[in-house]
Amino acid sequence: MAEDCIFCKIASGEIKGNVVYQDERVTAFRDLNPQAPTHVLVIPNRHIADVRELDDPELSLALMRGCRAVAEQEGLGSGWRLVTNVGPDSGQTVFHLHWHVLGGRKMGWPPFPA
């Protein structure tokens, strides 16, 4: 756990988040600034800054399974978007790897204005 990482604190239960899914490797919670009717963040329970540091195939699979479980539990069968940002130029503001599970409405492309 990184001492100053809010996502580490949510995963450990030190800070209360609106957790919708958790297992021994990943935690999923609702985004505080949702960009779609369903906007859930899926994070590894151990601190990893971004996808460039993800070198554990088992954890990669656990993250994808967590994303799929959230989409199923949230009823996003008609389609959903999975996004991760890498670095500040991409818009990453919390430097703990997280996948955004977005759905509940039709998505456009490109996903966000420049």
Backbone torsions as a table, in degrees:
resi	resn	phi	psi	omega
1	MET	NA	132.6	174.0
2	ALA	-84.8	128.4	-173.7
3	GLU	-53.7	-40.5	-173.8
4	ASP	-100.9	13.1	-175.9
5	CYS	-93.3	116.9	-179.4
6	ILE	-63.6	-35.4	179.9
7	PHE	-69.3	-36.9	174.5
8	CYS	-60.5	-40.2	-179.2
9	LYS	-68.6	-34.6	175.9
10	ILE	-68.4	-44.9	-179.3
11	ALA	-61.1	-37.1	-178.4
12	SER	-82.4	-11.9	-177.9
13	GLY	89.0	1.3	178.9
14	GLU	-64.7	-37.1	174.7
15	ILE	-116.7	137.0	179.7
16	LYS	-78.0	127.1	172.3
17	GLY	-120.5	166.1	177.2
18	ASN	-83.6	75.2	-175.0
19	VAL	-73.2	129.7	179.2
20	VAL	-113.4	-12.9	179.9
21	TYR	-159.4	140.6	174.7
22	GLN	-157.5	139.6	170.8
23	ASP	-138.1	-168.0	-174.9
24	GLU	-67.6	-17.5	-175.9
25	ARG	-115.2	-26.5	-175.1
26	VAL	-136.8	157.3	175.8
27	THR	-133.2	142.0	177.4
28	ALA	-127.7	135.3	-178.7
29	PHE	-147.0	157.5	-178.5
30	ARG	-70.1	139.1	177.5
31	ASP	-70.8	139.7	179.4
32	LEU	-73.2	-19.1	-179.8
33	ASN	-127.4	71.3	-171.8
34	PRO	-63.9	139.3	178.5
35	GLN	-104.8	3.5	178.3
36	ALA	-156.8	164.0	178.2
37	PRO	-53.1	-37.7	171.5
38	THR	-113.8	122.4	177.4
39	HIS	-145.0	101.3	-176.4
40	VAL	-120.5	138.8	175.7
41	LEU	-99.8	133.5	178.0
42	VAL	-115.6	121.8	-173.8
43	ILE	-126.4	153.7	168.7
44	PRO	-73.7	147.2	179.4
45	ASN	-71.7	-21.6	174.9
46	ARG	-99.9	152.9	-174.4
47	HIS	-72.6	124.1	171.9
48	ILE	-138.9	126.4	-172.9
49	ALA	-65.2	-46.2	-179.9
50	ASP	-162.2	-178.4	-173.2
51	VAL	-62.9	-21.9	177.3
52	ARG	-64.1	-24.3	-179.9
53	GLU	-95.5	-2.7	-176.8
54	LEU	-82.3	103.0	-178.0
55	ASP	-124.3	18.3	-178.1
56	ASP	-111.8	105.3	-178.1
57	PRO	-59.1	-35.1	179.8
58	GLU	-66.6	-39.6	178.2
59	LEU	-70.1	-38.2	176.6
60	SER	-57.7	-46.2	179.2
61	LEU	-64.5	-40.6	178.7
62	ALA	-62.5	-38.7	177.5
63	LEU	-64.0	-44.9	179.5
64	MET	-66.0	-38.7	176.5
65	ARG	-64.1	-39.0	176.9
66	GLY	-62.9	-43.1	177.8
67	CYS	-60.8	-45.3	179.7
68	ARG	-64.0	-41.7	179.4
69	ALA	-61.9	-41.4	178.0
70	VAL	-63.0	-47.6	-179.4
71	ALA	-59.1	-42.5	179.2
72	GLU	-66.3	-46.1	-177.4
73	GLN	-66.6	-30.3	179.8
74	GLU	-87.1	-2.3	177.1
75	GLY	72.1	37.6	-177.2
76	LEU	-94.1	35.0	-176.2
77	GLY	-58.7	-26.8	-177.2
78	SER	-81.0	-6.4	176.9
79	GLY	141.1	147.0	179.3
80	TRP	-154.9	161.7	-178.3
81	ARG	-115.2	142.1	178.5
82	LEU	-122.4	121.0	-174.3
83	VAL	-135.3	140.2	165.8
84	THR	-131.4	143.4	177.5
85	ASN	-103.3	145.4	-177.7
86	VAL	-127.6	103.7	177.3
87	GLY	88.9	163.7	-175.5
88	PRO	-63.6	-32.6	179.9
89	ASP	-67.6	-18.9	178.4
90	SER	-88.2	-10.9	-176.5
91	GLY	105.4	3.2	178.6
92	GLN	-66.0	125.8	-179.7
93	THR	-116.4	-23.4	173.8
94	VAL	-113.0	120.0	-172.4
95	PHE	-92.6	59.6	170.9
96	HIS	-135.3	122.5	-177.8
97	LEU	-46.7	130.8	174.9
98	HIS	-151.8	141.9	175.0
99	TRP	-102.8	134.2	174.2
100	HIS	-92.0	122.0	171.7
101	VAL	-101.3	112.4	-175.1
102	LEU	-119.0	135.7	178.0
103	GLY	-173.1	-170.2	179.8
104	GLY	93.1	1.7	175.4
105	ARG	-157.1	163.8	176.3
106	LYS	-69.5	134.0	-178.4
107	MET	-98.1	141.3	175.4
108	GLY	-97.8	175.0	176.4
109	TRP	-140.4	132.7	2.8
110	PRO	-69.4	159.5	-170.8
111	PRO	-68.9	-34.1	-176.4
112	PHE	-140.5	148.2	176.0
113	PRO	-67.2	156.4	179.8
114	ALA	-74.9	NA	NA
